[in-house]
Amino acid sequence: MSAAEVDAAAERFAGVIPPSPLQRNERLSARHDLDVWLKREDLNAVRSYKGRGAFNFLSGLSPELRSRGVVCASAGNHGQGVAFAGAALGVRARVYLPRTTPRQKRDRVAGLGGRHVEVVVEGDTYDDAAAAARAFAASSGSTLIPAFDDPRTIAGQGTVVKEVVAQLGRVPDAVVVPVGGGGLLAGTLAWLGPGVRVIGAEPAGAASMAHAFACGRPEPLEHLDPFVDGAAVRTVGQHTFEIAFAARPMLVAVPEGQICVEMLDLYQSDGVISEPAGALASAALAQDLGLPAGATVVCILSGGNNDVSRYAEIVERALIFEGRKHYFLVEFPQEPGALRRFLDDVLGPDDDITLFEYVKRNNRETGPALVGIELGHPENLEAILKRMAQAPHRIERVPPDSPLFTFLV
């Protein structure tokens, strides 16, 4: 993979995929004492960078291969890229999506592709959908378009950082890239070459590139958190791994809760609707990246295909991560005024009950309740725990690592 291949990809879709904006972010710059810029790939027609790799791949196919159609697997964004490219070039596309793909992304794939695309929902994970896509390609003669593990796809994704340097007018001190299967990271490294600091940001629950580095080759993660659906890939690509492993960029694992906090900050402070994977790079700035004060840092905001119905979960995860939301099992005496006494004895003036589920059991003297409490400030926790210890109720805290917690978030 060379910078020349990235340059050639940029020429192929010039006039079809316009450059996405590069915008300085005052909030992030002030918070982290850096000169932070966001590369707004969420403002593309596809609302992510995935149209670049898909168009570059598809435009290079022969007329015969185009006539047979193409197929891909996707967590959502790659499918939209393939649908966009197929419609632009008049090529039939079959897109496999796992059941975890938000409906908003499914609808966008169908809308972008129109009559040229067929959407098939298959499997519980991206890897399940990928297996189905490979089987269909083998049986039908359609061309499989990899989401990340192909030099043509990688070259297309590398055009993002090529645009960054042209727009900024210089090479930044660092580029923070979200990492799933590694296509964007590999393309960035291929075009920039040595001498520029590239930082790969992975979801903590899906750090597949760091796992591959540790193993010395692509290996599947044993456990995968699908929350950051645009970057939840169990195994990185062979091509992407080889490029990344040769360059050895810094990799950071970003907690899903931190990503949710950043998604809300992007929305409430900057008016930016980001999907979880899109907020990965700017959320990584909260980690210790070893960047000097005032350094110019470009964070690639990779996508904005977020289903609005997910915001309740995003708010919940953010509050838990910030230490403001906690759950408790409380045993109440079944008598008038029991809840009022709990409120008076335990809650502080800035605290609030956000969940109360009471179950009356056969035992007529007591009954358990699941209570969710949102603190006015995270530091209120120690005081509320002390008051709980002194209260007459039997109270058990539900820790975030408890299996019960998975039913709450």
C-alpha positions in Angstrom: 0.0 0.0 0.0 1.4 3.4 -1.0 0.5 7.0 -0.9 0.2 7.0 -4.7 -2.7 4.5 -4.4 -4.4 6.9 -2.0 -3.9 9.8 -4.4 -5.3 7.7 -7.3 -8.4 6.9 -5.2 -9.0 10.6 -4.6 -8.9 11.3 -8.3 -11.4 8.6 -9.0 -14.2 10.1 -6.9 -13.3 13.7 -7.4 -16.6 15.5 -8.1 -18.6 12.5 -6.7 -17.6 12.7 -3.0 -16.7 16.3 -2.1 -14.2 16.9 0.7 -15.7 16.9 4.2 -15.2 20.0 6.4 -12.3 20.3 8.8 -13.4 22.4 11.8 -11.6 23.7 14.8 -13.3 22.7 18.1 -13.1 25.3 20.8 -14.6 23.0 23.6 -12.0 20.3 23.1 -9.2 22.7 22.6 -9.8 24.5 25.8 -10.6 21.3 27.8 -7.4 19.5 26.8 -5.1 22.5 26.2 -4.6 21.5 22.6 -5.4 22.9 19.1 -8.1 20.4 18.3 -9.7 20.0 14.8 -12.6 17.7 13.8 -12.6 16.1 10.4 -16.4 15.9 9.8 -17.0 12.7 7.9 -20.5 12.7 9.4 -21.4 15.5 6.9 -20.8 13.3 3.8 -23.8 12.1 1.8 -23.2 8.6 3.4 -22.7 10.3 6.8 -19.4 8.4 7.2 -16.1 7.9 5.5 -17.1 4.5 4.2 -18.3 5.7 0.8 -14.7 6.5 -0.1 -13.4 2.9 0.0 -16.5 1.4 -1.5 -16.5 3.8 -4.5 -12.8 3.3 -5.1 -13.2 -0.5 -5.0 -16.3 -0.6 -7.2 -15.1 1.9 -9.8 -12.1 -0.3 -10.5 -14.2 -3.4 -11.4 -14.4 -4.5 -15.0 -17.7 -4.2 -16.9 -18.1 -8.0 -16.7 -17.7 -8.0 -12.9 -20.0 -5.0 -12.5 -22.7 -6.9 -14.5 -22.6 -9.8 -11.9 -23.2 -7.4 -9.0 -21.5 -6.9 -5.7 -22.1 -8.0 -2.2 -20.9 -6.9 1.2 -21.3 -7.3 5.0 -21.6 -4.3 7.2 -22.4 -3.0 10.7 -24.2 -0.3 8.8 -21.9 2.4 7.4 -20.0 0.2 4.9 -23.3 -1.0 3.6 -24.4 2.6 3.1 -21.1 3.3 1.3 -21.6 0.3 -1.0 -25.2 1.3 -1.7 -24.2 4.8 -2.5 -21.4 3.6 -4.9 -23.7 1.0 -6.5 -26.4 3.6 -7.2 -23.8 6.1 -8.5 -22.2 3.6 -10.9 -25.4 1.6 -11.7 -24.3 -1.7 -10.1 -26.5 -4.1 -8.2 -25.5 -4.5 -4.6 -26.6 -7.0 -1.9 -25.9 -5.8 1.6 -25.8 -8.2 4.7 -26.4 -6.5 8.0 -26.4 -8.2 11.5 -29.6 -7.9 13.6 -27.8 -5.5 16.0 -27.6 -2.9 13.2 -29.9 0.1 14.2 -33.0 0.4 12.1 -31.9 3.9 11.1 -28.8 2.5 9.4 -30.9 -0.2 7.7 -33.2 2.4 6.3 -30.3 4.5 5.1 -28.8 1.6 3.2 -32.1 1.0 1.4 -32.6 4.7 0.8 -29.1 5.4 -0.6 -29.1 2.3 -2.9 -32.7 2.6 -4.1 -33.5 0.0 -6.8 -29.8 -1.0 -7.0 -29.6 -2.5 -3.4 -31.1 -5.5 -1.6 -30.8 -5.5 2.2 -30.5 -8.8 4.0 -30.5 -9.0 7.8 -28.4 -12.1 8.9 -26.8 -13.1 12.2 -26.2 -11.5 15.6 -22.8 -10.0 14.9 -20.8 -8.4 12.0 -18.9 -11.6 11.7 -22.1 -13.6 11.2 -23.1 -11.2 8.4 -19.7 -11.4 6.9 -19.9 -15.2 6.7 -23.3 -15.0 4.9 -21.9 -12.5 2.4 -18.9 -14.7 1.6 -21.2 -17.7 1.0 -23.4 -15.6 -1.3 -20.4 -14.3 -3.3 -19.1 -17.9 -3.7 -22.5 -19.2 -4.9 -23.6 -16.3 -7.1 -20.4 -15.0 -8.7 -20.9 -11.6 -7.2 -17.8 -9.6 -6.1 -17.3 -9.3 -2.4 -16.4 -5.8 -1.3 -14.6 -6.0 2.1 -15.5 -3.4 4.7 -11.8 -2.8 5.5 -9.5 -5.7 4.5 -8.6 -4.9 0.9 -5.9 -2.5 -0.6 -8.6 -0.7 -2.7 -10.8 -0.1 0.3 -7.9 1.0 2.4 -6.7 3.4 -0.3 -10.1 5.0 -0.5 -10.2 5.5 3.3 -6.8 7.0 3.2 -8.1 10.0 1.3 -9.6 11.4 4.6 -6.1 12.3 5.9 -5.0 13.5 2.5 -7.8 16.1 2.6 -6.9 17.0 6.2 -3.4 18.1 5.3 -4.7 20.0 2.3 -7.3 21.8 4.3 -5.1 22.5 7.3 -2.2 23.7 5.1 0.3 21.6 7.0 0.8 18.2 8.6 -0.8 18.2 12.1 1.2 17.1 15.1 -1.1 14.1 15.6 -4.0 12.4 14.0 -6.5 10.4 16.2 -8.2 7.7 14.2 -11.1 5.5 15.3 -10.3 1.8 14.8 -12.6 -1.1 14.1 -11.3 -3.4 11.4 -8.4 -1.0 10.7 -9.2 0.3 7.2 -9.1 4.0 8.2 -6.1 3.5 10.4 -4.2 1.6 7.6 -5.1 4.2 5.0 -4.0 7.0 7.2 -0.7 5.4 8.0 -0.1 4.5 4.3 -0.6 8.1 3.1 1.2 9.9 5.9 4.2 7.6 6.2 6.6 7.8 9.1 7.2 11.0 11.0 3.6 11.9 11.9 2.1 10.7 15.1 -1.0 8.6 14.5 -3.1 7.4 17.5 -5.6 4.6 17.1 -8.7 4.8 19.3 -10.5 1.6 20.0 -13.6 0.8 22.0 -12.5 -0.8 25.3 -15.0 -3.6 24.7 -13.8 -4.3 21.1 -10.0 -3.5 21.1 -9.3 -6.0 18.3 -6.2 -4.2 16.8 -4.5 -4.1 20.2 -5.3 -7.8 20.6 -3.8 -8.5 17.2 -0.7 -6.5 18.1 -0.4 -8.6 21.3 -0.8 -11.9 19.3 1.5 -10.8 16.5 -1.3 -11.6 14.0 -5.1 -11.1 13.6 -6.9 -13.2 16.2 -10.6 -13.0 17.2 -11.6 -11.4 20.4 -13.1 -13.9 22.8 -15.6 -11.3 24.2 -17.0 -8.4 22.1 -19.1 -5.5 23.3 -21.3 -4.5 20.3 -22.3 -1.1 21.7 -19.9 0.8 19.4 -21.5 -0.9 16.4 -19.4 1.0 13.8 -16.2 -0.3 15.4 -17.2 -3.6 17.0 -15.2 -6.0 14.9 -14.0 -9.3 16.4 -11.0 -9.7 14.1 -9.0 -7.1 12.2 -8.1 -7.6 8.6 -4.8 -9.2 7.5 -4.0 -6.2 5.2 -4.9 -3.6 7.8 -2.9 -5.5 10.5 0.2 -5.7 8.4 0.2 -2.0 7.6 -0.6 -1.0 11.2 1.9 -3.5 12.8 4.7 -2.2 10.6 4.1 1.4 11.8 3.1 0.5 15.4 0.9 3.5 16.1 -0.1 4.2 19.7 -3.4 2.4 20.5 -5.8 3.5 23.3 -8.8 1.7 24.6 -11.7 4.1 25.2 -14.4 3.1 27.8 -17.8 3.0 26.3 -19.1 5.3 29.0 -16.5 7.9 28.0 -17.7 7.6 24.4 -21.2 8.3 25.6 -20.1 11.4 27.6 -18.4 12.7 24.4 -21.4 12.0 22.2 -23.6 14.1 24.6 -21.0 16.9 24.7 -20.8 16.9 20.9 -24.6 17.1 20.7 -25.2 19.6 23.5 -22.2 21.9 23.1 -21.3 21.6 19.4 -24.6 20.7 17.8 -23.0 17.5 16.3 -24.9 14.3 16.0 -22.3 11.5 16.2 -22.7 7.8 16.3 -20.6 6.0 19.0 -17.8 5.1 16.6 -17.8 8.7 15.4 -17.1 10.0 18.9 -14.2 7.5 19.5 -11.4 9.8 18.4 -12.4 12.9 20.3 -13.3 10.8 23.4 -9.7 9.4 23.3 -8.4 12.9 24.2 -9.5 12.2 27.8 -6.8 9.5 27.9 -3.1 10.3 28.6 -1.9 10.6 25.0 1.4 12.3 25.9 0.7 15.3 23.6 2.4 18.6 24.5 0.3 21.6 25.3 -0.9 23.5 22.2 -0.2 20.6 19.8 -2.4 20.6 16.7 -4.5 17.4 16.8 -7.0 16.3 14.2 -9.7 13.9 15.4 -11.5 12.0 12.7 -15.3 12.1 13.4 -16.0 9.1 11.4 -19.8 8.9 11.3 -23.1 10.4 12.3 -25.5 7.5 11.6 -26.9 7.4 15.1 -30.4 6.1 15.8 -32.2 8.7 18.0 -33.8 5.9 20.0 -30.4 5.0 21.4 -30.0 8.3 23.3 -31.7 7.1 26.4 -29.1 4.3 26.7 -26.3 6.8 25.9 -27.4 9.1 28.7 -27.7 6.2 31.1 -24.2 5.0 30.2 -22.7 8.5 30.5 -24.3 9.1 33.9 -22.9 5.7 35.2 -19.5 6.4 33.8 -19.4 9.8 35.5 -20.4 8.3 38.8 -23.7 10.1 39.0 -26.1 7.1 38.5 -26.3 4.2 40.9 -28.7 1.3 41.6 -29.6 -0.3 44.9 -31.8 -3.2 46.2 -33.7 -1.9 49.1 -35.9 -4.0 51.5 -38.8 -1.8 52.6 -41.2 -2.6 55.5 -44.7 -2.9 54.1 -46.2 -0.1 56.1 -47.3 3.5 55.4 -44.6 6.1 55.2 -41.7 3.7 54.5 -40.7 5.3 51.3 -41.0 8.8 52.8 -38.6 7.9 55.6 -36.2 6.4 53.0 -36.2 9.7 51.1 -35.8 11.8 54.2 -33.0 9.6 55.7 -31.0 8.8 52.6 -31.3 11.3 49.8 -29.4 14.6 49.7 -31.0 17.8 48.4 -29.4 17.5 44.9 -30.1 13.7 44.5 -33.1 12.2 42.8 -34.8 8.8 42.4 -35.0 7.9 38.7 -36.2 4.3 39.0 -38.4 2.6 41.6 -39.7 -0.9 41.0 -41.4 -2.4 44.0 -42.4 -6.0 44.1 -44.8 -7.1 46.8 -43.8 -10.6 48.0 -45.7 -13.2 50.1 -43.8 -12.0 53.1 -46.2 -9.4 54.5 -43.6 -7.6 56.6 -41.1 -6.5 54.0 -40.9 -6.1 50.2 -37.9 -5.5 48.0 -37.5 -2.6 45.5 -35.0 -1.8 42.9 -34.0 1.9 43.3 -32.1 4.0 40.8 -30.6 7.2 42.2 -29.0 10.0 40.2 -26.6 12.1 42.3 -26.4 15.9 41.8 -22.6 15.5 42.0 -20.4 12.3 41.8 -18.8 13.2 45.1 -22.1 12.8 46.9 -21.8 9.1 46.7 -19.7 8.7 49.9 -22.2 10.6 52.0 -25.2 8.8 50.6 -23.6 5.4 51.3 -22.9 6.5 54.9 -26.6 7.5 55.4 -27.7 4.2 53.9 -25.5 2.3 56.4 -27.3 4.2 59.2 -30.8 3.7 57.8 -33.1 1.0 59.2 -33.6 -0.5 55.7 -31.6 -3.4 54.4 -29.8 -1.9 51.4 -27.5 -3.6 48.8 -25.7 -1.7 46.1 -25.7 -3.2 42.6 -22.2 -2.7 41.3 -21.7 -2.0 37.5 -19.8 -5.3 37.1 -22.8 -7.3 38.5 -24.7 -9.5 36.0 -27.9 -7.8 37.3 -26.5 -4.6 35.8 -26.9 -5.9 32.3 -30.7 -5.8 32.7 -30.6 -2.1 33.7 -28.4 -0.7 30.9 
